[in-house]
Amino acid sequence: MDDPNTKRAGDDNNKSSADSNSGPLKRDCSLEPDSSAGDRQPPQKRDRGIDRPERNVHIAIEDYRVGWVYALPLEMAAAKGMLDQVHPNLAQQDPADHNSYILGQV
């Protein structure tokens, strides 16, 4: 049985030996701006406001459209991390409802 990776005489895939055996790929930096490493600053993080509830947001419970159900505190942290803005808690919650809620906007 022939090995498909073995090149036979007469086979030509229009590749030179330099094309097929050029070693690891190297990054072409010719399009990047010329700057020294000392001038670089870390990217600015946007202020998502997830730790501060918006004080003037008054949204009726009927206006919320998406819910995320989670069981573990780690999942709650992930849900909160997805929010761009955290809204204040509801003024009233059914006394029989012992669930925790985070309201916000993505």
Jmol script that loads the backbone (N, CA, C; Angstrom):
load data "model"
ATOM      1  N   MET A   1       0.851  -1.176   0.000  1.00  0.00           N
ATOM      2  CA  MET A   1       0.000   0.000   0.000  1.00  0.00           C
ATOM      3  C   MET A   1       0.891   1.231   0.000  1.00  0.00           C
ATOM      4  N   ASP A   2       0.555   2.218  -0.801  1.00  0.00           N
ATOM      5  CA  ASP A   2       1.365   3.423  -0.917  1.00  0.00           C
ATOM      6  C   ASP A   2       1.045   4.397   0.201  1.00  0.00           C
ATOM      7  N   ASP A   3       2.065   5.076   0.695  1.00  0.00           N
ATOM      8  CA  ASP A   3       1.890   6.125   1.701  1.00  0.00           C
ATOM      9  C   ASP A   3       1.514   7.413   0.972  1.00  0.00           C
ATOM     10  N   PRO A   4       0.346   8.033   1.272  1.00  0.00           N
ATOM     11  CA  PRO A   4      -0.080   9.244   0.560  1.00  0.00           C
ATOM     12  C   PRO A   4       0.843  10.425   0.822  1.00  0.00           C
ATOM     13  N   ASN A   5       1.648  10.371   1.871  1.00  0.00           N
ATOM     14  CA  ASN A   5       2.540  11.479   2.190  1.00  0.00           C
ATOM     15  C   ASN A   5       3.891  11.365   1.493  1.00  0.00           C
ATOM     16  N   THR A   6       4.125  10.263   0.801  1.00  0.00           N
ATOM     17  CA  THR A   6       5.393  10.057   0.117  1.00  0.00           C
ATOM     18  C   THR A   6       5.306  10.645  -1.275  1.00  0.00           C
ATOM     19  N   LYS A   7       6.294  11.490  -1.621  1.00  0.00           N
ATOM     20  CA  LYS A   7       6.302  12.113  -2.933  1.00  0.00           C
ATOM     21  C   LYS A   7       6.976  11.170  -3.918  1.00  0.00           C
ATOM     22  N   ARG A   8       6.308  10.938  -5.023  1.00  0.00           N
ATOM     23  CA  ARG A   8       6.849  10.069  -6.049  1.00  0.00           C
ATOM     24  C   ARG A   8       7.436  10.913  -7.169  1.00  0.00           C
ATOM     25  N   ALA A   9       8.309  10.313  -7.912  1.00  0.00           N
ATOM     26  CA  ALA A   9       8.891  10.997  -9.061  1.00  0.00           C
ATOM     27  C   ALA A   9       7.778  11.374 -10.019  1.00  0.00           C
ATOM     28  N   GLY A  10       7.835  12.588 -10.518  1.00  0.00           N
ATOM     29  CA  GLY A  10       6.824  13.045 -11.461  1.00  0.00           C
ATOM     30  C   GLY A  10       5.683  13.793 -10.798  1.00  0.00           C
ATOM     31  N   ASP A  11       5.499  13.635  -9.472  1.00  0.00           N
ATOM     32  CA  ASP A  11       4.456  14.382  -8.767  1.00  0.00           C
ATOM     33  C   ASP A  11       4.925  15.810  -8.579  1.00  0.00           C
ATOM     34  N   ASP A  12       4.095  16.758  -8.919  1.00  0.00           N
ATOM     35  CA  ASP A  12       4.469  18.156  -8.739  1.00  0.00           C
ATOM     36  C   ASP A  12       3.232  18.915  -8.312  1.00  0.00           C
ATOM     37  N   ASN A  13       3.245  19.438  -7.112  1.00  0.00           N
ATOM     38  CA  ASN A  13       2.120  20.210  -6.595  1.00  0.00           C
ATOM     39  C   ASN A  13       2.382  21.697  -6.702  1.00  0.00           C
ATOM     40  N   ASN A  14       3.290  22.104  -7.585  1.00  0.00           N
ATOM     41  CA  ASN A  14       3.667  23.502  -7.757  1.00  0.00           C
ATOM     42  C   ASN A  14       4.185  24.113  -6.474  1.00  0.00           C
ATOM     43  N   LYS A  15       4.848  23.309  -5.661  1.00  0.00           N
ATOM     44  CA  LYS A  15       5.444  23.807  -4.430  1.00  0.00           C
ATOM     45  C   LYS A  15       6.930  23.570  -4.504  1.00  0.00           C
ATOM     46  N   SER A  16       7.674  24.547  -4.136  1.00  0.00           N
ATOM     47  CA  SER A  16       9.112  24.340  -4.061  1.00  0.00           C
ATOM     48  C   SER A  16       9.432  23.706  -2.724  1.00  0.00           C
ATOM     49  N   SER A  17      10.644  23.196  -2.604  1.00  0.00           N
ATOM     50  CA  SER A  17      11.027  22.591  -1.334  1.00  0.00           C
ATOM     51  C   SER A  17      11.043  23.627  -0.224  1.00  0.00           C
ATOM     52  N   ALA A  18      11.254  24.898  -0.566  1.00  0.00           N
ATOM     53  CA  ALA A  18      11.233  25.954   0.454  1.00  0.00           C
ATOM     54  C   ALA A  18       9.820  26.168   0.968  1.00  0.00           C
ATOM     55  N   ASP A  19       8.802  25.983   0.084  1.00  0.00           N
ATOM     56  CA  ASP A  19       7.422  26.175   0.514  1.00  0.00           C
ATOM     57  C   ASP A  19       6.979  25.089   1.473  1.00  0.00           C
ATOM     58  N   SER A  20       7.365  23.866   1.200  1.00  0.00           N
ATOM     59  CA  SER A  20       6.872  22.763   2.003  1.00  0.00           C
ATOM     60  C   SER A  20       7.715  22.499   3.240  1.00  0.00           C
ATOM     61  N   ASN A  21       8.918  23.036   3.291  1.00  0.00           N
ATOM     62  CA  ASN A  21       9.791  22.772   4.428  1.00  0.00           C
ATOM     63  C   ASN A  21      10.436  24.068   4.900  1.00  0.00           C
ATOM     64  N   SER A  22       9.603  25.073   5.149  1.00  0.00           N
ATOM     65  CA  SER A  22      10.149  26.377   5.530  1.00  0.00           C
ATOM     66  C   SER A  22      10.270  26.537   7.037  1.00  0.00           C
ATOM     67  N   GLY A  23       9.900  25.548   7.815  1.00  0.00           N
ATOM     68  CA  GLY A  23      10.008  25.647   9.267  1.00  0.00           C
ATOM     69  C   GLY A  23       8.784  26.306   9.860  1.00  0.00           C
ATOM     70  N   PRO A  24       8.892  26.735  11.123  1.00  0.00           N
ATOM     71  CA  PRO A  24       7.730  27.329  11.788  1.00  0.00           C
ATOM     72  C   PRO A  24       7.354  28.667  11.160  1.00  0.00           C
ATOM     73  N   LEU A  25       6.070  28.958  11.196  1.00  0.00           N
ATOM     74  CA  LEU A  25       5.591  30.231  10.671  1.00  0.00           C
ATOM     75  C   LEU A  25       6.087  31.364  11.544  1.00  0.00           C
ATOM     76  N   LYS A  26       6.408  32.472  10.908  1.00  0.00           N
ATOM     77  CA  LYS A  26       6.875  33.638  11.645  1.00  0.00           C
ATOM     78  C   LYS A  26       5.899  34.769  11.434  1.00  0.00           C
ATOM     79  N   ARG A  27       5.756  35.604  12.424  1.00  0.00           N
ATOM     80  CA  ARG A  27       4.839  36.724  12.374  1.00  0.00           C
ATOM     81  C   ARG A  27       5.429  37.839  11.523  1.00  0.00           C
ATOM     82  N   ASP A  28       4.634  38.370  10.608  1.00  0.00           N
ATOM     83  CA  ASP A  28       5.064  39.492   9.788  1.00  0.00           C
ATOM     84  C   ASP A  28       4.658  40.765  10.500  1.00  0.00           C
ATOM     85  N   CYS A  29       5.612  41.497  10.990  1.00  0.00           N
ATOM     86  CA  CYS A  29       5.348  42.712  11.763  1.00  0.00           C
ATOM     87  C   CYS A  29       5.429  43.959  10.906  1.00  0.00           C
ATOM     88  N   SER A  30       5.488  43.810   9.595  1.00  0.00           N
ATOM     89  CA  SER A  30       5.680  44.971   8.737  1.00  0.00           C
ATOM     90  C   SER A  30       4.483  45.910   8.745  1.00  0.00           C
ATOM     91  N   LEU A  31       3.297  45.434   9.073  1.00  0.00           N
ATOM     92  CA  LEU A  31       2.112  46.280   9.081  1.00  0.00           C
ATOM     93  C   LEU A  31       1.832  46.907  10.434  1.00  0.00           C
ATOM     94  N   GLU A  32       2.565  46.512  11.447  1.00  0.00           N
ATOM     95  CA  GLU A  32       2.339  47.049  12.779  1.00  0.00           C
ATOM     96  C   GLU A  32       3.082  48.363  12.943  1.00  0.00           C
ATOM     97  N   PRO A  33       2.522  49.313  13.707  1.00  0.00           N
ATOM     98  CA  PRO A  33       3.216  50.579  13.920  1.00  0.00           C
ATOM     99  C   PRO A  33       4.533  50.356  14.644  1.00  0.00           C
ATOM    100  N   ASP A  34       5.493  51.191  14.322  1.00  0.00           N
ATOM    101  CA  ASP A  34       6.808  51.091  14.932  1.00  0.00           C
ATOM    102  C   ASP A  34       6.756  51.736  16.310  1.00  0.00           C
ATOM    103  N   SER A  35       6.915  50.940  17.336  1.00  0.00           N
ATOM    104  CA  SER A  35       6.930  51.471  18.694  1.00  0.00           C
ATOM    105  C   SER A  35       7.825  50.597  19.532  1.00  0.00           C
ATOM    106  N   SER A  36       8.405  51.207  20.532  1.00  0.00           N
ATOM    107  CA  SER A  36       9.246  50.425  21.429  1.00  0.00           C
ATOM    108  C   SER A  36       8.383  49.856  22.540  1.00  0.00           C
ATOM    109  N   ALA A  37       8.870  48.805  23.177  1.00  0.00           N
ATOM    110  CA  ALA A  37       8.094  48.133  24.225  1.00  0.00           C
ATOM    111  C   ALA A  37       7.849  49.050  25.405  1.00  0.00           C
ATOM    112  N   GLY A  38       8.734  50.015  25.641  1.00  0.00           N
ATOM    113  CA  GLY A  38       8.580  50.914  26.781  1.00  0.00           C
ATOM    114  C   GLY A  38       7.439  51.896  26.620  1.00  0.00           C
ATOM    115  N   ASP A  39       7.024  52.155  25.364  1.00  0.00           N
ATOM    116  CA  ASP A  39       5.955  53.125  25.112  1.00  0.00           C
ATOM    117  C   ASP A  39       4.569  52.510  25.222  1.00  0.00           C
ATOM    118  N   ARG A  40       4.492  51.201  25.270  1.00  0.00           N
ATOM    119  CA  ARG A  40       3.186  50.538  25.293  1.00  0.00           C
ATOM    120  C   ARG A  40       2.549  50.658  26.664  1.00  0.00           C
ATOM    121  N   GLN A  41       1.257  50.901  26.651  1.00  0.00           N
ATOM    122  CA  GLN A  41       0.487  50.957  27.886  1.00  0.00           C
ATOM    123  C   GLN A  41      -0.576  49.877  27.817  1.00  0.00           C
ATOM    124  N   PRO A  42      -0.940  49.326  28.963  1.00  0.00           N
ATOM    125  CA  PRO A  42      -1.980  48.294  28.931  1.00  0.00           C
ATOM    126  C   PRO A  42      -3.288  48.887  28.432  1.00  0.00           C
ATOM    127  N   PRO A  43      -4.114  48.073  27.766  1.00  0.00           N
ATOM    128  CA  PRO A  43      -5.395  48.587  27.283  1.00  0.00           C
ATOM    129  C   PRO A  43      -6.267  49.034  28.447  1.00  0.00           C
ATOM    130  N   GLN A  44      -7.018  50.082  28.204  1.00  0.00           N
ATOM    131  CA  GLN A  44      -7.907  50.618  29.226  1.00  0.00           C
ATOM    132  C   GLN A  44      -9.116  49.711  29.372  1.00  0.00           C
ATOM    133  N   LYS A  45      -9.490  49.413  30.593  1.00  0.00           N
ATOM    134  CA  LYS A  45     -10.701  48.640  30.838  1.00  0.00           C
ATOM    135  C   LYS A  45     -11.873  49.602  30.876  1.00  0.00           C
ATOM    136  N   ARG A  46     -12.959  49.196  30.246  1.00  0.00           N
ATOM    137  CA  ARG A  46     -14.132  50.058  30.287  1.00  0.00           C
ATOM    138  C   ARG A  46     -14.836  49.894  31.619  1.00  0.00           C
ATOM    139  N   ASP A  47     -15.396  50.953  32.091  1.00  0.00           N
ATOM    140  CA  ASP A  47     -16.126  50.923  33.356  1.00  0.00           C
ATOM    141  C   ASP A  47     -17.510  50.372  33.076  1.00  0.00           C
ATOM    142  N   ARG A  48     -17.733  49.134  33.469  1.00  0.00           N
ATOM    143  CA  ARG A  48     -19.009  48.484  33.196  1.00  0.00           C
ATOM    144  C   ARG A  48     -20.041  48.757  34.269  1.00  0.00           C
ATOM    145  N   GLY A  49     -19.628  49.283  35.392  1.00  0.00           N
ATOM    146  CA  GLY A  49     -20.580  49.626  36.429  1.00  0.00           C
ATOM    147  C   GLY A  49     -21.241  48.442  37.083  1.00  0.00           C
ATOM    148  N   ILE A  50     -20.626  47.268  37.030  1.00  0.00           N
ATOM    149  CA  ILE A  50     -21.293  46.094  37.580  1.00  0.00           C
ATOM    150  C   ILE A  50     -21.301  46.081  39.095  1.00  0.00           C
ATOM    151  N   ASP A  51     -20.421  46.837  39.711  1.00  0.00           N
ATOM    152  CA  ASP A  51     -20.382  46.848  41.168  1.00  0.00           C
ATOM    153  C   ASP A  51     -21.215  47.970  41.766  1.00  0.00           C
ATOM    154  N   ARG A  52     -21.700  48.863  40.925  1.00  0.00           N
ATOM    155  CA  ARG A  52     -22.484  49.993  41.411  1.00  0.00           C
ATOM    156  C   ARG A  52     -23.860  49.977  40.758  1.00  0.00           C
ATOM    157  N   PRO A  53     -24.905  49.780  41.516  1.00  0.00           N
ATOM    158  CA  PRO A  53     -26.241  49.864  40.919  1.00  0.00           C
ATOM    159  C   PRO A  53     -26.527  51.286  40.451  1.00  0.00           C
ATOM    160  N   GLU A  54     -27.214  51.400  39.344  1.00  0.00           N
ATOM    161  CA  GLU A  54     -27.644  52.708  38.872  1.00  0.00           C
ATOM    162  C   GLU A  54     -28.770  53.191  39.777  1.00  0.00           C
ATOM    163  N   ARG A  55     -28.634  54.381  40.267  1.00  0.00           N
ATOM    164  CA  ARG A  55     -29.607  54.899  41.240  1.00  0.00           C
ATOM    165  C   ARG A  55     -30.907  55.376  40.586  1.00  0.00           C
ATOM    166  N   ASN A  56     -30.834  55.912  39.393  1.00  0.00           N
ATOM    167  CA  ASN A  56     -32.015  56.505  38.779  1.00  0.00           C
ATOM    168  C   ASN A  56     -32.738  55.560  37.822  1.00  0.00           C
ATOM    169  N   VAL A  57     -32.398  54.305  37.848  1.00  0.00           N
ATOM    170  CA  VAL A  57     -33.052  53.347  36.957  1.00  0.00           C
ATOM    171  C   VAL A  57     -34.318  52.835  37.635  1.00  0.00           C
ATOM    172  N   HIS A  58     -35.440  53.087  36.999  1.00  0.00           N
ATOM    173  CA  HIS A  58     -36.720  52.588  37.517  1.00  0.00           C
ATOM    174  C   HIS A  58     -37.385  51.805  36.393  1.00  0.00           C
ATOM    175  N   ILE A  59     -37.171  50.520  36.402  1.00  0.00           N
ATOM    176  CA  ILE A  59     -37.737  49.661  35.370  1.00  0.00           C
ATOM    177  C   ILE A  59     -38.752  48.738  36.028  1.00  0.00           C
ATOM    178  N   ALA A  60     -39.920  48.680  35.431  1.00  0.00           N
ATOM    179  CA  ALA A  60     -40.969  47.801  35.959  1.00  0.00           C
ATOM    180  C   ALA A  60     -40.575  46.352  35.723  1.00  0.00           C
ATOM    181  N   ILE A  61     -40.980  45.489  36.619  1.00  0.00           N
ATOM    182  CA  ILE A  61     -40.632  44.071  36.503  1.00  0.00           C
ATOM    183  C   ILE A  61     -41.124  43.487  35.182  1.00  0.00           C
ATOM    184  N   GLU A  62     -42.211  44.004  34.655  1.00  0.00           N
ATOM    185  CA  GLU A  62     -42.759  43.511  33.392  1.00  0.00           C
ATOM    186  C   GLU A  62     -41.856  43.844  32.205  1.00  0.00           C
ATOM    187  N   ASP A  63     -40.955  44.814  32.363  1.00  0.00           N
ATOM    188  CA  ASP A  63     -40.080  45.228  31.267  1.00  0.00           C
ATOM    189  C   ASP A  63     -38.825  44.372  31.140  1.00  0.00           C
ATOM    190  N   TYR A  64     -38.541  43.528  32.115  1.00  0.00           N
ATOM    191  CA  TYR A  64     -37.394  42.625  32.009  1.00  0.00           C
ATOM    192  C   TYR A  64     -37.786  41.462  31.121  1.00  0.00           C
ATOM    193  N   ARG A  65     -36.895  41.086  30.189  1.00  0.00           N
ATOM    194  CA  ARG A  65     -37.235  40.086  29.177  1.00  0.00           C
ATOM    195  C   ARG A  65     -36.441  38.786  29.283  1.00  0.00           C
ATOM    196  N   VAL A  66     -35.292  38.787  29.931  1.00  0.00           N
ATOM    197  CA  VAL A  66     -34.431  37.606  29.958  1.00  0.00           C
ATOM    198  C   VAL A  66     -34.129  37.241  31.395  1.00  0.00           C
ATOM    199  N   GLY A  67     -34.143  35.953  31.694  1.00  0.00           N
ATOM    200  CA  GLY A  67     -33.779  35.474  33.021  1.00  0.00           C
ATOM    201  C   GLY A  67     -32.698  34.412  32.917  1.00  0.00           C
ATOM    202  N   TRP A  68     -31.884  34.341  33.940  1.00  0.00           N
ATOM    203  CA  TRP A  68     -30.808  33.353  33.974  1.00  0.00           C
ATOM    204  C   TRP A  68     -30.942  32.625  35.303  1.00  0.00           C
ATOM    205  N   VAL A  69     -31.187  31.335  35.257  1.00  0.00           N
ATOM    206  CA  VAL A  69     -31.342  30.533  36.467  1.00  0.00           C
ATOM    207  C   VAL A  69     -30.003  29.884  36.770  1.00  0.00           C
ATOM    208  N   TYR A  70     -29.567  30.001  37.999  1.00  0.00           N
ATOM    209  CA  TYR A  70     -28.293  29.402  38.404  1.00  0.00           C
ATOM    210  C   TYR A  70     -28.466  28.770  39.768  1.00  0.00           C
ATOM    211  N   ALA A  71     -27.590  27.812  40.076  1.00  0.00           N
ATOM    212  CA  ALA A  71     -27.709  27.084  41.336  1.00  0.00           C
ATOM    213  C   ALA A  71     -26.540  27.333  42.275  1.00  0.00           C
ATOM    214  N   LEU A  72     -25.401  27.711  41.749  1.00  0.00           N
ATOM    215  CA  LEU A  72     -24.197  27.857  42.564  1.00  0.00           C
ATOM    216  C   LEU A  72     -23.756  29.313  42.643  1.00  0.00           C
ATOM    217  N   PRO A  73     -23.111  29.694  43.736  1.00  0.00           N
ATOM    218  CA  PRO A  73     -22.604  31.073  43.847  1.00  0.00           C
ATOM    219  C   PRO A  73     -21.649  31.443  42.711  1.00  0.00           C
ATOM    220  N   LEU A  74     -20.855  30.494  42.242  1.00  0.00           N
ATOM    221  CA  LEU A  74     -19.944  30.761  41.130  1.00  0.00           C
ATOM    222  C   LEU A  74     -20.719  31.123  39.866  1.00  0.00           C
ATOM    223  N   GLU A  75     -21.844  30.459  39.655  1.00  0.00           N
ATOM    224  CA  GLU A  75     -22.678  30.772  38.496  1.00  0.00           C
ATOM    225  C   GLU A  75     -23.311  32.147  38.643  1.00  0.00           C
ATOM    226  N   MET A  76     -23.650  32.521  39.859  1.00  0.00           N
ATOM    227  CA  MET A  76     -24.206  33.853  40.093  1.00  0.00           C
ATOM    228  C   MET A  76     -23.160  34.918  39.777  1.00  0.00           C
ATOM    229  N   ALA A  77     -21.915  34.664  40.141  1.00  0.00           N
ATOM    230  CA  ALA A  77     -20.840  35.603  39.838  1.00  0.00           C
ATOM    231  C   ALA A  77     -20.657  35.731  38.326  1.00  0.00           C
ATOM    232  N   ALA A  78     -20.772  34.630  37.603  1.00  0.00           N
ATOM    233  CA  ALA A  78     -20.659  34.671  36.142  1.00  0.00           C
ATOM    234  C   ALA A  78     -21.806  35.469  35.537  1.00  0.00           C
ATOM    235  N   ALA A  79     -23.012  35.280  36.057  1.00  0.00           N
ATOM    236  CA  ALA A  79     -24.166  36.025  35.561  1.00  0.00           C
ATOM    237  C   ALA A  79     -23.972  37.515  35.801  1.00  0.00           C
ATOM    238  N   LYS A  80     -23.491  37.868  36.976  1.00  0.00           N
ATOM    239  CA  LYS A  80     -23.260  39.281  37.294  1.00  0.00           C
ATOM    240  C   LYS A  80     -22.165  39.853  36.404  1.00  0.00           C
ATOM    241  N   GLY A  81     -21.159  39.047  36.099  1.00  0.00           N
ATOM    242  CA  GLY A  81     -20.078  39.501  35.234  1.00  0.00           C
ATOM    243  C   GLY A  81     -20.521  39.784  33.811  1.00  0.00           C
ATOM    244  N   MET A  82     -21.626  39.201  33.384  1.00  0.00           N
ATOM    245  CA  MET A  82     -22.140  39.438  32.033  1.00  0.00           C
ATOM    246  C   MET A  82     -22.870  40.776  31.917  1.00  0.00           C
ATOM    247  N   LEU A  83     -23.244  41.348  33.036  1.00  0.00           N
ATOM    248  CA  LEU A  83     -24.021  42.583  33.007  1.00  0.00           C
ATOM    249  C   LEU A  83     -23.127  43.796  32.791  1.00  0.00           C
ATOM    250  N   ASP A  84     -23.576  44.698  31.930  1.00  0.00           N
ATOM    251  CA  ASP A  84     -22.893  45.972  31.745  1.00  0.00           C
ATOM    252  C   ASP A  84     -23.324  46.965  32.815  1.00  0.00           C
ATOM    253  N   GLN A  85     -24.508  46.770  33.338  1.00  0.00           N
ATOM    254  CA  GLN A  85     -25.059  47.696  34.322  1.00  0.00           C
ATOM    255  C   GLN A  85     -25.950  46.907  35.281  1.00  0.00           C
ATOM    256  N   VAL A  86     -25.790  47.146  36.568  1.00  0.00           N
ATOM    257  CA  VAL A  86     -26.618  46.483  37.576  1.00  0.00           C
ATOM    258  C   VAL A  86     -27.700  47.458  38.022  1.00  0.00           C
ATOM    259  N   HIS A  87     -28.925  46.972  38.053  1.00  0.00           N
ATOM    260  CA  HIS A  87     -30.053  47.791  38.505  1.00  0.00           C
ATOM    261  C   HIS A  87     -30.322  47.515  39.978  1.00  0.00           C
ATOM    262  N   PRO A  88     -30.985  48.451  40.653  1.00  0.00           N
ATOM    263  CA  PRO A  88     -31.328  48.213  42.066  1.00  0.00           C
ATOM    264  C   PRO A  88     -32.286  47.034  42.205  1.00  0.00           C
ATOM    265  N   ASN A  89     -32.292  46.442  43.378  1.00  0.00           N
ATOM    266  CA  ASN A  89     -33.208  45.330  43.653  1.00  0.00           C
ATOM    267  C   ASN A  89     -34.647  45.806  43.594  1.00  0.00           C
ATOM    268  N   LEU A  90     -35.536  44.859  43.390  1.00  0.00           N
ATOM    269  CA  LEU A  90     -36.959  45.187  43.376  1.00  0.00           C
ATOM    270  C   LEU A  90     -37.393  45.674  44.752  1.00  0.00           C
ATOM    271  N   ALA A  91     -38.326  46.594  44.750  1.00  0.00           N
ATOM    272  CA  ALA A  91     -38.812  47.130  46.021  1.00  0.00           C
ATOM    273  C   ALA A  91     -39.584  46.074  46.798  1.00  0.00           C
ATOM    274  N   GLN A  92     -40.307  45.243  46.100  1.00  0.00           N
ATOM    275  CA  GLN A  92     -41.117  44.219  46.761  1.00  0.00           C
ATOM    276  C   GLN A  92     -40.798  42.863  46.155  1.00  0.00           C
ATOM    277  N   GLN A  93     -40.693  41.862  47.002  1.00  0.00           N
ATOM    278  CA  GLN A  93     -40.508  40.487  46.542  1.00  0.00           C
ATOM    279  C   GLN A  93     -41.487  39.631  47.317  1.00  0.00           C
ATOM    280  N   ASP A  94     -42.112  38.710  46.652  1.00  0.00           N
ATOM    281  CA  ASP A  94     -43.072  37.817  47.296  1.00  0.00           C
ATOM    282  C   ASP A  94     -42.418  37.162  48.507  1.00  0.00           C
ATOM    283  N   PRO A  95     -43.048  37.224  49.679  1.00  0.00           N
ATOM    284  CA  PRO A  95     -42.459  36.635  50.883  1.00  0.00           C
ATOM    285  C   PRO A  95     -42.199  35.131  50.755  1.00  0.00           C
ATOM    286  N   ALA A  96     -42.921  34.447  49.886  1.00  0.00           N
ATOM    287  CA  ALA A  96     -42.712  33.016  49.700  1.00  0.00           C
ATOM    288  C   ALA A  96     -41.559  32.726  48.726  1.00  0.00           C
ATOM    289  N   ASP A  97     -41.046  33.768  48.070  1.00  0.00           N
ATOM    290  CA  ASP A  97     -39.952  33.605  47.102  1.00  0.00           C
ATOM    291  C   ASP A  97     -38.626  33.824  47.819  1.00  0.00           C
ATOM    292  N   HIS A  98     -37.862  32.761  47.989  1.00  0.00           N
ATOM    293  CA  HIS A  98     -36.585  32.845  48.703  1.00  0.00           C
ATOM    294  C   HIS A  98     -35.395  32.841  47.744  1.00  0.00           C
ATOM    295  N   ASN A  99     -35.635  33.150  46.486  1.00  0.00           N
ATOM    296  CA  ASN A  99     -34.566  33.199  45.494  1.00  0.00           C
ATOM    297  C   ASN A  99     -33.835  34.532  45.558  1.00  0.00           C
ATOM    298  N   SER A 100     -32.625  34.547  45.045  1.00  0.00           N
ATOM    299  CA  SER A 100     -31.842  35.779  44.931  1.00  0.00           C
ATOM    300  C   SER A 100     -31.918  36.255  43.489  1.00  0.00           C
ATOM    301  N   TYR A 101     -31.936  37.569  43.311  1.00  0.00           N
ATOM    302  CA  TYR A 101     -32.041  38.150  41.983  1.00  0.00           C
ATOM    303  C   TYR A 101     -30.987  39.230  41.811  1.00  0.00           C
ATOM    304  N   ILE A 102     -30.454  39.319  40.604  1.00  0.00           N
ATOM    305  CA  ILE A 102     -29.620  40.445  40.200  1.00  0.00           C
ATOM    306  C   ILE A 102     -30.271  40.986  38.938  1.00  0.00           C
ATOM    307  N   LEU A 103     -30.633  42.232  38.957  1.00  0.00           N
ATOM    308  CA  LEU A 103     -31.262  42.853  37.797  1.00  0.00           C
ATOM    309  C   LEU A 103     -30.222  43.715  37.105  1.00  0.00           C
ATOM    310  N   GLY A 104     -30.301  43.774  35.798  1.00  0.00           N
ATOM    311  CA  GLY A 104     -29.328  44.596  35.100  1.00  0.00           C
ATOM    312  C   GLY A 104     -29.558  44.639  33.613  1.00  0.00           C
ATOM    313  N   GLN A 105     -28.543  45.164  32.942  1.00  0.00           N
ATOM    314  CA  GLN A 105     -28.608  45.385  31.503  1.00  0.00           C
ATOM    315  C   GLN A 105     -27.328  44.877  30.862  1.00  0.00           C
ATOM    316  N   VAL A 106     -27.486  44.206  29.730  1.00  0.00           N
ATOM    317  CA  VAL A 106     -26.333  43.725  28.957  1.00  0.00           C
ATOM    318  C   VAL A 106     -26.153  44.650  27.786  1.00  0.00           C
TER     319      VAL A 106
END
end "model"
wireframe off; spacefill off
backbone 0.3
color backbone group
